[in-house]
Amino acid sequence: MAETATQTLKAPAYTAGGTERERVDLPGDLFDGTINMPVMHQAVKAFLANQRLGLAYTRTRGLVTGGNQKPWKQKGTGRARQGSRRAPNWPGGGTVFGPTGRKYGQTVPRQIRALARKSALNARARENALIVIDNFNYDAPSTKQLVSLIGALGIAQKKILVLTDGLKQNVFLSGRNLQRVHVMPYSDVSTYHILWSDVVLIESNALGYALEAVEEKREAGVKRDAGGGKREAGSGKSARAAKAEAKAEAKSAKKTARKAATHRAEAKAAKPKAKAAKKSSAKKAGGKKKGK
């Protein structure tokens, strides 16, 4: 059944650096609150069916090699009559009614696909799982920058769909190595991709309006980084980095303590040897005096 909502849907907005902006109104012609479950089911089912290749193929008795003559004569052997070794009852013979390749493709009308995609976007907007990003301006591929944005939004452990305004190669390369992130142009998105994701990040230009530039801010306090750890906003160091530094300091302290202990042991061992050397030198000196 289709569900409709008359209220204007709003979505949270952020900059590409993770600074929070004021909530924005979503376009009413696309985000009208309509959710049509049967149409979404039909679109997803057709999408998955079109991914199948249907290459399963078996050979019938006409395609099996060999068996052009009778294995034995018709009568007199006491065995059942056989006409060919390619018969299905022979080992290595042809297969009866086996798969010979088929097409699983399904066609869905263009208006049905559009309605399904619209319903999926409305579903994510009503769940507050749709976030508007003002602009993805990446001068070069930077996975670190995209990970920092995801960490600032607090969605590091969710499946994320990033929709850009047209093809942006730098943004695609930035998210290509992230397991839970899928980057694609807004015009190429399908119902399956929207329903696959837990959170959808849409560039504002893709929705038909541009947001003014806002100065990036660093909020005081503790934030979650992309890996789920805590970091201080002012220092920019994560808890993992702090732990690693503490471990390194502890190891260096242990090494210095071991070196000091070895030096002490060597000094203690050298003292008896020095005393023995002094005694031997004194005895030699006394012997020489007596001889004189």
C-alpha positions as a printed Julia matrix, in Angstrom:
292×3 Matrix{Float64}:
   0.0     0.0     0.0
   1.14    3.51   -0.74
   1.62    5.94    2.12
   1.53    9.71    1.67
   2.43   12.6     3.94
   1.53   16.23    3.26
   4.08   17.91    5.55
   7.27   19.37    4.12
  10.23   17.11    4.78
  13.43   18.58    6.18
  16.91   17.12    6.31
  20.06   17.96    8.29
  22.77   19.76    6.32
  26.54   19.7     6.77
  29.59   21.0     5.0
  32.1    18.71    3.33
  34.29   19.13    6.42
  31.57   18.04    8.87
  30.4    21.44   10.17
  26.7    21.4    10.98
  24.41   23.82    9.16
  20.76   24.71    9.51
  18.24   22.1     8.41
  17.07   22.55    4.84
  13.7    21.94    3.18
  13.74   19.14    0.65
  12.2    19.78   -2.8
   8.46   19.2    -2.63
   8.14   17.72   -6.12
  10.43   14.82   -5.19
  10.05   14.56   -1.41
   6.29   14.56   -0.96
   6.26   11.69    1.55
   4.98    9.03   -0.87
   6.09    5.48   -0.04
   4.83    2.74   -2.36
   6.0    -0.65   -1.08
   4.79   -2.86   -4.0
   6.5    -0.63   -6.55
   9.79   -0.68   -4.61
   9.58   -4.47   -4.35
   9.05   -4.77   -8.1
  11.99   -2.47   -8.88
  14.38   -4.26   -6.52
  13.33   -7.68   -7.79
  13.92   -6.6   -11.39
  17.31   -5.07  -10.5
  18.53   -8.29   -8.86
  17.16  -10.43  -11.69
  18.99   -8.34  -14.27
  22.3    -9.07  -12.49
  21.98  -12.79  -13.27
  23.83  -14.03  -16.34
  22.04  -17.37  -16.82
  25.1   -19.2   -18.14
  24.21  -22.69  -16.84
  24.4   -25.08  -19.8
  24.35  -28.87  -20.2
  24.96  -31.04  -23.27
  22.18  -33.11  -24.74
  22.8   -36.47  -26.42
  23.29  -34.7   -29.72
  26.26  -32.72  -28.33
  28.12  -35.54  -26.53
  31.2   -36.9   -28.31
  31.22  -40.51  -29.51
  28.56  -43.22  -29.65
  27.89  -43.17  -33.38
  27.31  -46.92  -33.55
  25.53  -49.59  -31.55
  27.56  -50.82  -28.53
  26.63  -54.41  -29.36
  24.32  -56.22  -31.7
  20.58  -56.13  -31.23
  19.98  -59.8   -30.31
  21.78  -62.78  -28.96
  23.87  -61.19  -26.19
  21.34  -61.53  -23.36
  21.7   -57.86  -22.58
  19.28  -55.03  -23.15
  19.32  -53.46  -26.57
  21.3   -50.25  -26.84
  21.6   -47.9   -29.77
  24.24  -45.39  -28.66
  26.65  -44.6   -25.86
  25.34  -41.02  -25.92
  22.01  -42.14  -24.46
  21.09  -40.53  -21.09
  21.21  -43.88  -19.27
  24.91  -44.31  -20.11
  27.68  -42.79  -17.97
  28.9   -39.7   -19.79
  25.81  -39.59  -21.94
  23.6   -36.6   -22.7
  21.42  -34.82  -20.13
  17.67  -34.84  -20.45
  15.85  -31.52  -19.92
  18.96  -29.84  -18.48
  19.55  -26.07  -18.51
  20.7   -24.7   -21.83
  21.07  -21.03  -20.86
  18.28  -18.57  -20.23
  17.67  -14.87  -19.75
  16.47  -13.64  -16.35
  16.09  -10.01  -17.4
  12.95   -8.13  -16.39
  11.74   -4.83  -17.79
  10.1    -2.22  -15.59
   8.4     0.84  -17.08
  10.24    4.12  -16.68
   7.47    5.73  -14.62
   7.41    2.73  -12.27
  11.18    2.99  -11.77
  10.91    6.71  -11.07
   8.11    6.16   -8.55
  10.1     3.41   -6.81
  13.19    5.61   -6.51
  11.07    8.48   -5.23
   9.48    6.18   -2.62
  12.9     4.97   -1.46
  14.2     8.52   -1.04
  11.06    9.51    0.87
  11.5     6.5     3.15
  15.06    7.55    4.02
  13.98   11.17    4.52
  11.17   10.19    6.89
  13.64    8.07    8.87
  16.02   11.06    9.23
  18.59    8.97    7.34
  19.09   11.5     4.54
  21.8    14.17    4.95
  22.49   17.07    2.58
  26.13   18.05    1.95
  26.71   21.53    0.55
  29.44   20.64   -1.94
  32.01   17.9    -2.59
  34.98   19.88   -3.87
  37.93   17.49   -3.75
  41.03   18.75   -5.51
  42.53   15.27   -5.3
  41.4    11.84   -4.07
  41.48   11.85   -0.27
  40.1     8.9     1.64
  41.18   10.57    4.88
  38.94   13.56    4.17
  35.9    11.4     3.45
  36.55    9.28    6.55
  36.77   12.41    8.7
  33.4    13.58    7.34
  31.82   10.22    8.13
  33.32   10.29   11.61
  32.03   13.82   12.24
  28.52   12.71   11.25
  28.74    9.69   13.59
  27.8     7.14   10.93
  31.07    5.21   10.66
  29.48    1.83   11.4
  26.63    2.18    8.89
  26.31    1.54    5.16
  26.59    4.89    3.42
  25.5     5.93   -0.06
  27.13    9.13   -1.36
  25.28   10.79   -4.26
  27.21   13.47   -6.11
  26.1    16.07   -8.65
  27.35   14.39  -11.79
  30.44   12.23  -12.07
  33.17   13.32   -9.64
  36.18   11.09  -10.02
  38.03   12.38   -6.95
  35.1    11.65   -4.65
  34.64    8.21   -6.19
  38.32    7.34   -5.71
  38.16    8.64   -2.12
  35.42    6.18   -1.18
  36.42    3.26   -3.39
  38.53    1.6    -0.7
  35.89    1.92    2.06
  33.88   -1.23    2.58
  30.62    0.36    3.75
  30.7     3.39    1.42
  29.34    3.5    -2.13
  29.81    6.65   -4.24
  27.85    7.24   -7.44
  26.19   10.08   -9.37
  22.69   11.03   -8.31
  21.35   10.43  -11.82
  22.53    6.77  -11.78
  21.09    5.78   -8.41
  18.51    3.01   -8.31
  15.96    1.88   -5.74
  18.19   -1.03   -4.75
  21.15    1.22   -3.88
  18.99    3.53   -1.75
  17.4     0.66    0.17
  20.8    -1.05    0.56
  22.2     1.92    2.45
  21.47    2.97    6.02
  22.32    6.64    5.41
  22.22    8.65    2.18
  24.49   11.68    1.68
  23.26   13.89   -1.18
  25.08   16.87   -2.62
  22.88   19.96   -2.57
  23.46   20.74   -6.26
  22.02   17.34   -7.17
  18.71   18.35   -5.58
  18.51   21.51   -7.65
  19.71   24.18   -5.22
  23.08   25.34   -3.94
  23.93   26.15   -0.33
  26.08   29.12    0.54
  29.58   28.46    1.79
  29.97   28.29    5.57
  33.18   28.6     7.54
  34.38   25.32    8.99
  34.17   25.15   12.77
  35.81   22.9    15.35
  33.43   22.08   18.11
  34.83   21.83   21.64
  34.47   18.6    23.52
  34.89   14.99   22.48
  33.83   13.62   19.11
  33.82   10.2    17.6
  36.35    9.51   14.92
  35.68    7.34   11.88
  36.92    4.19   13.61
  34.54    4.62   16.51
  37.18    5.95   18.91
  37.08    9.24   20.79
  39.14   12.27   19.91
  39.46   15.81   21.2
  38.22   18.45   18.78
  41.0    20.91   19.6
  43.91   18.51   19.45
  42.71   16.38   16.57
  44.29   13.28   18.14
  42.24   10.14   18.43
  42.2     7.83   21.43
  44.03    5.19   19.39
  46.86    7.61   18.62
  47.11    8.59   22.29
  47.28    4.92   23.31
  49.99    4.27   20.74
  52.05    7.18   22.06
  51.63    5.96   25.64
  52.77    2.47   24.63
  55.82    3.88   22.86
  56.76    5.93   25.93
  56.37    2.9    28.19
  58.61    0.83   25.92
  61.31    3.52   25.9
  61.15    3.75   29.71
  61.58   -0.03   30.0
  64.58    0.05   27.66
  66.29    2.79   29.7
  65.63    0.85   32.92
  67.16   -2.29   31.42
  70.24   -0.39   30.26
  70.69    1.13   33.75
  70.39   -2.32   35.34
  73.02   -3.8    33.0
  75.39   -0.91   33.73
  74.98   -1.48   37.49
  75.65   -5.2    37.13
  78.77   -4.54   35.05
  80.02   -2.03   37.65
  79.5    -4.51   40.48
  81.32   -7.22   38.55
  84.22   -4.87   37.78
  84.83   -3.9    41.45
  86.24   -7.31   42.64
  88.48   -7.47   39.59
  89.87   -4.01   40.34
  90.55   -4.96   43.98
  92.34   -8.15   42.93
  94.45   -6.2    40.44
  95.43   -3.69   43.17
  96.43   -6.48   45.59
  98.55   -8.24   42.97
 100.32   -4.98   42.07
 100.99   -4.25   45.8
 102.49   -7.74   46.33
 104.78   -7.33   43.35
 105.92   -3.94   44.61
 106.67   -5.36   48.12
 108.65   -8.27   46.67
 110.83   -5.95   44.67
 111.61   -3.81   47.75
 112.65   -6.87   49.8
 114.98   -8.02   47.05
 116.68   -4.68   46.94
